[in-house]
Each structure stands twice: as C-alpha cells, then as structure tokens.
Amino acid sequence: MGIADISPLIQFAAANPDKAPRAVYVVQDLAQYAVMGSKKAGIEKPLDLAGKSVGGGTGEAAFVIFPLFAQKIGLDLSKVDLKRADVRLRETMFVHGDFQAVVGFDATLWINAKAQGMTRDQITMINYGDYGLQLYGASVLVSHDFIARDPEGLRRFVAAINTAWIATLKDPPRIAAMLPSADPLLKVDLETERLQAIIQGHVDTPGSRKTGLATVDRQRMQAQIDTVAAAFELPRKPAVDEIYTDKFLPPAAQRVVP
C-alpha cells in the first residue's frame, strides 16, 4: 500500500493493467497541483510562464501533469524552459532565483518557500484546479495481490484511515502538533499551516461535504481518465474500475465531513 496521485496511476495502468494498484480511499477531492511563480519575474497569470524557467521534481505528479495544464490554458510548452531538479532542492533553487517558477503541491511549495524567508506578496500561486483541471489527487493505493490476499484486513485499514482523517478535520492543530514525534526537525507552526491549507483547498471541499470523504463520482473519474489519456496519447483508456474501487470504504455515515 502507498499514497500516490490518481493521474499518474491512470498513465501507469494504461500500459500495465496487470501490475497497476487500485485506489481504495481518495484523500484529496481536488489535487494539489500548482505553479508557484515569482512576481519579481513578472508572473501574475498562467500565460506569463512563457519565456520563463520552470523547475519541478523528476517523477512528481504535478510536474508529470504540467503538460496537460499547459494544454488546458493554451501555453506553448516550447516557449517554457522546463528544468528538472531534486525535489528536496526545488524551493531552495526558486528562492535563490535559479527558477522563476516551480511546479508541485501548493501547500508544499509555499510552506517550504516561507521557511526560507519568502513572503506571500513575493509569489503568485496558480492552481491547476482554477483553470479547468478538477482532478482527484492523493489516494491510498493497494496492490492487486494485497486486495486478493486480505480484503478484510484492508477494509479495517481503510476504516482506520478514515477515522484518522475525521479526527484531523475536527482539530488540525492537535494533529500537526504530533508530527515532530515522527520528525523532530518539523516546525509545528508551519506544519499546522500546511495541514490547514491542504484541508481547506483539497479535502474539505463542497463535493466531500455533499457526499462524504473519499466519495468518487464515476463520471468525474471517467472525465479525468479521458483527459489524461488524450493529453498523453495513452495506448488505451483504463476503465474506472481499474483505477478505483469503493468496496472497502466505511459506510457514508462514517465519512461525513465534521
């Protein structure tokens, strides 16, 4: 089991139907994909990225999907200087001016830049979701082998994840305060801000409030599959059931956003 985004899963499943894992709990009703641009470099809106250097982590979902975002907004990729970097150095290189914009998860980009002295009025945050890419994001993925071997154990595990998210939504500061026990280098104030941004922008959405956490609309999922398949010229379109299953979710009454 692991945590990953739905769009790269679609790409993998198109070519590897027998090996692709399946999403069993969609944490983010809206993916965190974003571009953080430097206002000093003149980046105020998406098309301002033309002629700019844009950095991203190799293999990271937001960077993999960036060509799809560019296509959606009419940005000519040949006019963008795309640069790959170690994701651990991405924001540092942005702060030092090596990149004029960086691609990643919005809360991660901003909090990491803030930790290095940047202020909010120095950057422009451009979320993919604000420009037509209403994509499902981070999800719990499980291998076919595990699903077949221990379905009841998986059901209990998903229930535990759901219980944890309900507790997190009720009291984000309390949960953020626990994080240094796993990583003493984390700063509670920054992690609280990061967690609250993720919740407000991607977990506690109008959709999840209407239907409950981890509820997937099959038509919307199919639209995401169609969009990703077309943008990346995939060899085939995976079926929704190859990407996602709701059979391990707790009852809807237990997934109500508090």
N, C-alpha and C positions, 0 to 999 in steps of 0.2 A: 504494500500500500504506500501511497505517497500523495503529495499535494502538487498539482500542476494545473495549467490553464486548458480550457476546452479547445481553443482554436488550434494550438499545436497538436493536440490529441487528434483532431479531425485530420490534419495533414498526415500524421503517422498512421492512423487507421486506414486511410485510403490506400496506402501501399503495403500495409502489414495487418490485414484483417485478422489473422490468426494469433498475432502477438500483442495487439493493442489492448491496453487495460480499459476498464469501463468506469465512468464517473458514477458514484453512488450517492454523493452528497455535494451539491453545488453550493459552495460557501458564498461566493460573490454573484449576486444577481446582475451586477454590472462590472465588467472587467476594469482593472485599474490602469489600463494602458494610457500613457500620456507622453507629451513632449514638454520639457521644461526649457524655455528659451531665455536668452539674455536680452533684457531691454536695452542695454548698452549697445548690443549688436543690431538693434532695430527690429527685434522680433516682438510683434504685438498680436499677430494673427497667423494662422497656418501657412498661408502662401508666402509669408515673409521668410520661410525656411529656404526658399530658392536662393542659391548662391551662398548658403551658409554651411559650416561644418557641423555635422550632427553625429554624436557618438552614441554607442549602445553596446550592451554586453553581448558577446557572442552566444547565440543559442537562447537568449532570454526572450520570453514570449512577446513582449511589447516591441522588441526590435525585429523579431521574425515577422510580425504583423504590420510593421511600418509601411511596407509597400502597398498593402491593402488600404491603409489610411490615406496614403498619398493618392492612390487611385480614386478614393472616395471624394477627396477635396479638389481634385484636378491639379495636383502638384506634380510637375515633371521631375521624376527621380534622377534624370540625367543632369539636372541642374543642382542636385543636392550632393554635397561632399560627405558621403556616409563613411564613418570610421568605426572600426571595432576596437573595443577595449576590454580589459579585465573589469568585470562588473564592480569589483572592490575599489577600483580607481576612477570609475566613471565620474562621480560627482566632484572628486578632487580635481580632476582634469578640467571639468567645467568651471569650477571656482577659479582655477588658475588661468583660464582663458584658452586652454588648448582646444576646447569645443565651444561653439557658440550656442549649441543646444544639445540636449541629451534625451534619450528615449528610455522609458522604464515605467515603473509603477509610480503613480503620482505622489502618494504619501512617502514612499521611499526616497524619491528624488528630492522632494522638498525638505524633509527632515534631515537628510544627510547633508544637504547644502547649508541648511540653517546651522547645523552643528559645527560647520566650518566658517561661520561668520556672516553668511549672506542674509539679507533681509528680504521680506516678501515683495517690497516695491522694486527690487532689482530684477525680478524674474516674471516671466509670463508662463502660466500653466495652461496647456492646451490638451484637453481630454478628448480622446477618440470618441467617447460616447456622446459628446456635444455636437458631433458632426456626422451623425447617422450610423455609427457603428455601435449599436446596442448589443454588445456581445456578453455572453456568460463568461465568467472569469475563473478564479481559483476554485478547484474542486478536489474532493477526495477521490483518487483513482485506485482501482483494485485490479489485480491480475485475474485472468480467467481461471487460473489454477486455484487461487485462494477462494474465489467465489464458489467454485465447484467443491472444494475440499471442506470448507467450514462456513456454510451460509448462515448458520445460527450465531456463530461467533462474530461474523461480520455484522449481522443485524444488531447485536449488542454493542459492538464497537461504534457503529453509526449513531446509535441511541446515545452513547456517551459523548460523542462529538456534539450532537445536538444539545444535550444538557449543558455542555460547556459553553456553547455559543449563546444560549438563553441567559446563562449567568453573566457572560461578558456584556451582553446588551443591557442588562439591568444595572451593571456597575463597572464601566470600563476602567476607571482609576484603580479600583481594587485589583482587577486582573493585571493591569500594567505594572502595578507595584510588585507582583510576583515574579516578573521576568528576570530581574537581577539574580535571583536564586539559580537560574539556569545559565546566565551570562553576566558575571559581575561588572563587566565593562559598560553595560547598558545604563543609560540615564533615564530615570523614571519619568521626569517631566517631558522629555522628548518622546519616549515610548507611549506615554499617555496621549499626547497629541497625535502621534502616528495612528494609534489604535482608533481613536475617536474619528479621525479623518476617514479611515477605512470603513468604519461602521456607517458613518453618515453618507458617504458617497457611493458605497458599493454593497453593503449588506442590508442595512435598514432602508430599503428603497420602497417606493409606492407599490411596486409589484410584490415584494416579500410581505409587506404589510397587508396586502389584499389576500394573498393565498398561503402565506406562511414561509418560513425559512426553507431553502433548498427545493422549493417547488419549481419545476421546469415546465414552461409552456412548449408543447411539442412543435407547434407551428413556428415559434420563435427559434427554437433549436434547429429546425429544418432550414429556416432562413439563414442561420449562421453557417450551417453546413454548405448551403448553396453558395453563399458569398465567398467563403474560404476556398471552396472547390474551383470557382470561376477565377478568382484572383490569382491562385497559384497553379492553375491548369492541372488539377489533380487527375490521376488516371481513372478515378471513379469517385462517386459520391457515396460515402458511408451512409447507411440507414441510421435514423435516430437511435434505434435500439442497439446499434453497435457502439454508440458513444455514451449513452446514458441509460440507467435503469432506476426506477423508483421503488423497486420491490423490497429494498432494505430500509426504507425510511420509516421513522416512527409515525404514528397517526398525525394527521394535520393539527388536531387539537393540542398536540405537544410541541408543535413548531410555530405557534403563534408568536409574533414579534411583541415583546412586552412594552 
